[in-house]
């Protein structure tokens, strides 16, 4: 939706909220704040009081609940019309996305009918569909046909091979790695890191801005595409340089460990977040396990060998490639073999941190982001080894598992 909060009619908001049982007293008191007179300020100058006729305040804690009430009828009508196995509409505040599965003719029909229905419902609610809305299909030409029919019905959409959904690049099964949005984010992050480095030169406490400001900007949505080893090396170097924790010729891993901690190392944290997201996906997916295993096996064979990241297409491929990079063998979605030949089984249904779920790769291995100690990933899951793990004395490095060792749990 375009300018969603600014377009909402307070009377429609109150009607829809009361229809769904929102407490009337709370609704009236909160709406009095939303419709209170406002003034504009420019320096020391103030305008006369303005009484808003449309819009609600985006920063109010009740605004999101009200938007759900406004959109509920529109989305409920679409869901009731088509079975769940073929059609699903998801919403995040004002961002709506629909997923359609079936034959080509069925998908085209559902896409046009639901698009027209949502367009008419939005008009009744005095809302405007954003002109940036796009239609994507996994068959060439179908998206253009759907977009043309929707445009004839007054719904402004365009056809594309891919689009951005909540800031993350998405396609409908396009068989090519799409990381254009990721590259754009990393380029903007580099500019922010340059400014942060200037602040760090004056005050070392500003280092925290690298991880609270630059990192979220440059790595948002990486769980959907993964991060190739070359980009991990680049990110580690950029973060260390901006935070001024590494000197020329020094070890980057040691610099992280001695200053901000290893969990701030992108080579560790990004892989941690990727594996955690995959485990959460396993716990919540409705895809039959047999189908998931078949697709995993095909991807596993496809990504074996060098230059695998050129063939990565989505979250599953990113996980498989990452596990391969750490010299493990991804036998299945929840079963992996480490470089010692021992198998790990992940149970995504068990809540809490795993007592033993670290993923190691040997120091100095080809493709690792570090020179002395390579990446480790912790997954929030229950992991169990089929054989007893080797015992190493506390503080002593494993002869095959890197030059230093630490324990951690992901919460």
Secondary structure, 3 states (H helix, E strand, C coil): CCCHHHHCCHHHHHHHHHHCCCCHHHHHHHHHHHCCCECCEECCEECCCECCCCCCCCCCCCHHHHHHHHHHHHHHHHHHHCCCCCEEEEEECCEEEEEECCCHHHHHHHHHHHHHHHHHHHHHCCCCCCCCCEECCCCCCHHHHHHHHHHHCCCCCEECCEEEECCEEEECCCCCCCCHHHHHHHHHHHHHHHHHHHHHHHCHHHHHHHHHHHHHHHHCCHHHHCCCHHHHHHHHHHHHHHHCCCCCCCCHHHHHHHHCCHHHCHHHHHHHHHHHHHHHHHHHCCCCHHHHHHHHHHHHHHCCCCCHHHCCCCHHHHHHHHHHHCCCEEEECCEEECCCCCEEEEECCCCCCCCCCEEECCCCCCCCCCCCCCCEEECCCEEEECCCCCCCCCCCCCCCCCCCCCCCCCC
